[in-house]
Amino acid sequence: MDVFQIEGPVRLSGDVEVNGSKNASLPIMAAALLAPGRSTLLGIPQLADISVFKELIEQLGCQVQRQSDGLLTIDATTIDNPVGPYDIVRKMRASICILGPLLARCGRVEVSMPGGCAIGDRPIDLHLTGLRRLGAQVHLKNGYVIAEAPQGLKGASIFLGGPFGSTVLGTANVMMAAALAKGRTIIESAACEPEVADLANCLNAMGARITGIGAPRLVIDGVNHLHPVQYRVIPDRIEAGTFMAAAAITGGQVHITHCRLDDMMAVVDRLQNIGVTVEPNGDGCTVVGAERLVPADITTQPYPGFPTDLQAQLMAVLALADGNSVVIEKIFPDRFMHVAELNRMAANLRKEGPAVIVAGVKKLIAAPVMASDLRASAALVLAGLAAEGVTTVNRVYHIDRGYERIEERLNRLGAKITREEGGTV
């Protein structure tokens, strides 16, 4: 099992290009299942999660080819085994995205209850509620969701709001299923995330009829069939935000390209509030850290609010702010497993229910730490860049799920990170 050895502190400087969005790529790969034939997807990052999803759709009967330049082709002419097995689905929560398209196309699907990062309870009840509203018969058996619609799906009005806001993957699942349903479907309280909008745009390019894209009310007029597509996914706003945080925590100056700032207004606002300069230019921005970081309060919210997937990274930055900050997690209230690890590096963080009180310290000190999930691992890497000494980050397979060769890209900016075999399981 690989580990990172990170020598700090460093000051990052240079150019970095943001890859295609992981959170957009996975549902769009699932959408290709709706159309018999060969779809070509562009900008697909080289990530462990993409490899898992490729394995999943291959076992359905599809043929998938992947190239190093971000091009991925999916031939979904034949789907002869509409089953998402436990051994694959347990590795990644986004595997549940095959539920809607396989139900719509095949009339029956079995998918194991999903796994993924240890960031708290994430039920799929809203997914199942939405599919039932479309006329599916859904039940659970031996840890599998079994959904059937032998007579096809029918459009309906569906409310997808939950206790922590809209459901991103639930919206994706219902939208994909509704694309081939008979009649009109209205999704109220739909997720508005750019990745959901990207999926809707891809479906429309395949021949779907979806309006209201980017708004909390989606209208889907079902069509009889969809056709294969060539489509490029949007840039990864979470990866972009992570590089912004890396510039901030090291007091560096990093030019980030292939970055859509319009998708990141809440992140830019918080960074500017703590004293970081974010200057738009071209298709990206230049981020300049501050000598003195100002404390700030952050509350995660559904889009366009501050994204939960950047909460850990910004907490690492705030650990070095000159004063007290408060971070409130309203999406996944238990998403704080990085707190104890950051405290091992001399941060001063105190968890209070769904909030963390961050008392800024003058410096972080290197220590061996354990990554618990994808975004927590990114936060620990950022802390290692700023800490005095050599930080060992164990379980970096988590970071490989969502960041392509991040150590190489950070090293080109001036980081000192080596990947080594071994570490703590």
C-alpha positions, 0 to 999 in steps of 0.5 A: 500500500503506497504512502506519500512522504511530504517534505515541508514547508514549501511555496508553490509556484507555476502553472497547473491544468485542471482535469475533467470532472470525476463527478461529471464523468461517472454519471455520463459514463452511466448515461452511455448505457441508455443508447445502443452503439458506441459513445465517445467521451472526452476529458475523462481523467485517469482515476481509480474510480473511473477504472472501477466504473469501467470494470462495472459497465464491462461486466454488464456486457459493454465494451469499453476502451480507454486512452491516456489522453482522456478519451474513453469509448463505450460500446453499449450495443449489448447489455446482457447482464444488468446486474451491479455485483457487490464486489464492484459496487462496494468500492464506490458509491457512484456505482448506483448511477447504473440503476436508472439507465439500466431500468429504463433500457432493460426493464429490470436491474439488480444493483448491490447497495453501494459503498464509498468513502467513510463520510457518514450515512448516505442513504439512497431512499430518494433514488428509490422513491423517484424510480417508484414514482416513475412506475418501477417496482422496487424491493431489497433482497440480500443486500441488492436493490431490485427494480423492475418496470416490465411495462416501461416507465411513465412520467410523473411529478417527483420531489427529491428534496431531503433532510440535507438538501437535494440529492445529486446522484438521485437527481442523476438516476431519476433524470436518466430513467425519465429520459426514456419514460413515456410522457413528462417528468417534473423533478422538483428540488432537483440538484443544481450542481454543475455536474448534474447540468453537464449530465443533462446537457449530455443527455440532450446531445443524445436526443433527450428533451430536458429543460430547466437545466441548472435550476431546481425544477427539471422538466423531462419529456420522454423520448422513444430512444437515445443515440450514441454521443461524442461529448466532453465533460466539464473541468473538475471544480473540486480539483481546481479548488484543491489547487487553489487551497494548495496555493493559499496554504503555502503562500504561493502563486499558482496559475490554474487553467481549464477552470470554470470560476462561474462554477466556484463563486462560493469557493472564490468568495471564501478564499478572498475573505481569508486574504487570498487573491484570485484573479481571473484570466483566460480560461482560469485564474491566478491564485496568490496566497497571503502572508497573513490568513484571516479567519472565516466561517464556512458552511457547506451547502448544496450548490451554489453554496460552498461544496462539502467536497472542499470542506476538509481542504479549506479547514487545513488552510484555516488551521493557519489563519490568524484567529478563530474560524468555524466550519459547519457541515450541513451535507454530511454532518459526520464528515470530520475524520480528518480533524484528528489527523490534522490535530496530530500535525499541531492544528488546534481543531475542536469538533462540536456536533456538525461544526468544527472550531478552528483556532489558528496556529502559527505553524503545522508540524509534520507527523504520520497521518492516516487518510480516511477518505478522498477529500480528507486525504487531499487536506492532509497532503495540503497540510504536509506542504505547509508543515515543518518536517516530513509528513507521512500520509498513509492510505493514499489510494484514497487520493488516487480515486479523485486526483490524477498523479497529484504528487507529480503535478504538485512537484512541478509546482515546487512540492517535495512529495515522494510516493513509496510502497509500504505504510500502515494499512 
